[in-house]
Structure formats: C-alpha cells, structure tokens
Amino acid sequence: MTPPCETIRLGKQARDQLIKIKRNTGIENWNVICRWALCVSLREPTPPPVVKASSDDGVEMTWKVFGGESANYFSALLLNSRRHEDKGAASLDDSALIHAHIRRGLGFLASGADTRSIELLVSRWLNAELSLETPTGDATQVR
C-alpha cells in the first residue's frame, strides 16, 4: 500500500506534547505515541482542523519509522476514514490529512492531567469497557 507521506514533520507544539505524554505514560518512543494520536483522532466523528503549523524545532520521522510493521494498517485506516469524512477533509491530500490527525490526537492525549500511565491512557481514550463472554454465553462488563 502506498504511504500517505514519506516524512512526518511536526512542530514545536507537537514536540512539547510528545515530551509531556512520554513523561506521563512512560511510553519510550515518539513514533508509538504518534500512532496512538492518529488512532485517537481517527476515532472522532469530525474531520481534524487543518492548521498550517511550522515544523521548526519539531520532530521529523519517516513513514517507515512511524508505521513500523503496521504501516499498511495505518494507511488503510486513513483511507477508510476518507470515506466517512465531509467535503472539507476530502479536499486535503493524504499528507496534510495525516498530519492534521496526528496533531489533533496529540492535543487530545496531552490534555489529560490524570493520564499518568499507559493503563489510564488506554482507559481514557479507548473506553476500556470490555465485553467478555462467560462459558454460559452471558456477557459481563469489565472496567
């Protein structure tokens, strides 16, 4: 699958958010945090705001570093999201769209003062209510 961009460049604000998230959660690699940010943003029903952000004093990573072994999945997620977005986001190229999603997702992830571990991050952004099937077929809610 063709990557949406060759290089992801994020500005100083995104870099500061990455530092905060890394410090709070202990997630070691910025590319992993950016993957979470993309997924959090894609989960939202509205398209991300498109803001021309400077990449000065920021972070730069290749698509291969960003996506790793799952790069094709992230490309497919972005492609699938295009099918459900309005005309405003449809006018963006893939590179601008993925940058906008990552920036919005980083803003969401960095906004939580209570996000002090990976577990809290997961429970906050992925609705950690799991439906488990019991041997009798009854569904139980776990939080």
N, C-alpha and C positions, 0 to 999 in steps of 0.2 A: 504494500500500500504506500502511496506517495505521502511523505510527511507534509504537514501543513506549512512548515517553515524549516529552514536549515539551522537557524540560530534563534534562540530566545534571549532577548535583551530586556532586562527590567531595570528601572531607575532606582534612585536613591531611596525613595519611599518604600518600594518593594523590598529593597535590601534591608532596610531598618525593620520591616515587618518580619522578614525571614529570620533575622537575628533574634527578635523577640520570641517568635514561635519556637525556634531551636532552643533557646534558653529555657522557655517554659515547659516544653514537652520532652526535651532530650533527644528528639529526632536529629540524627547526626548530619544528614545530607540535605542540602538545599533542593536538589532535584526531587527528592521524595516529598518534601513539603510542597513544592510546586505541583506535583501530581495530585496531592490532596486538595490543593487550592483549585485546580482545574475541575476536579470531580465535585467539589462543594458548589462551585459556580454553575456547572452544568446542571446541577440538581434544581436550581432556581427556575421558575417558570418564565421569567422575563429575561430578555437579552441583556448582556452586560453593557454598562455605559462605555462609550468609546471616547477616551481622553487621550490626546496627544501627550505622551509622557516622555520626558527626556531620559535617555539611558546613561547619562553621565553619572559617574560614581556609583554605578549599579552593579548588576550581576549579569553575566553572559554565560550561556551554556548551549551546546549543540543539541539538536533534536535527539540525537542518539543518546547523549548523556541524560537528557530529560526523560525520555521514554524507556530507556534500557530495553530489556527483553519484551516489555509490554508496549512498545512504541506503536505497533499496529493497532492495538486495542484503543489507545488514546486517540489515534487518527480516526478510528471508526466511531468513537464516542462523539467527537467533534462533528463528523459528517452526519451522524444521526441527529444531533442537536439542531443542525441546519434545517432539517425537515420540519421542525416544530417551532421555529422562531419566526418573528414577524419580518416585515419588509426592511426595517431599519438595520437589523443584523444581517439580512440577506445581501445587502449591498457591500458588506465588508469582504475583503479577501480572507482566506483561511489564516494567514499570518496575523493580521490585525485582530481577528476574532479570538484566536487562542491567547494572544497577549492580553486582550481585554478580559477574558475569562480568568486567566491566572491572576491578574491584578485585583479583580473583584474578589476572587476566592481568598487571596492573601489578606485582603481587608477584613473579610468575614472571620478568618481564622485568628487574626491578630487582635480582633476586637474583644475577645473574651478574657476578662481578668481572672476568671475562675478556671481557665484552661491551663492546668499545671501538670498534666501528664498525658500520655498517649491515650489512656483509658477515658479521661474526661473529654479529650478531643473527639474520640470516636462516639461517645455517648451524646455529646452535644450536637454533632453535625450529621451523624448517620442514624439518628433515632434508634438507639440501642435496644429497642423492644424487639426481641426475637421470638418468633413463634416456634415452639418446639413441639413436636409430635410425641405423645406418650405411647407406650405399647398398645394401649386400648384405642388409640386413634383420636383421643381428646387433645385439643390444642391448649397449651398453657402459655401465658405471657411471662417473660422473664425480663427484668430490668437491670 
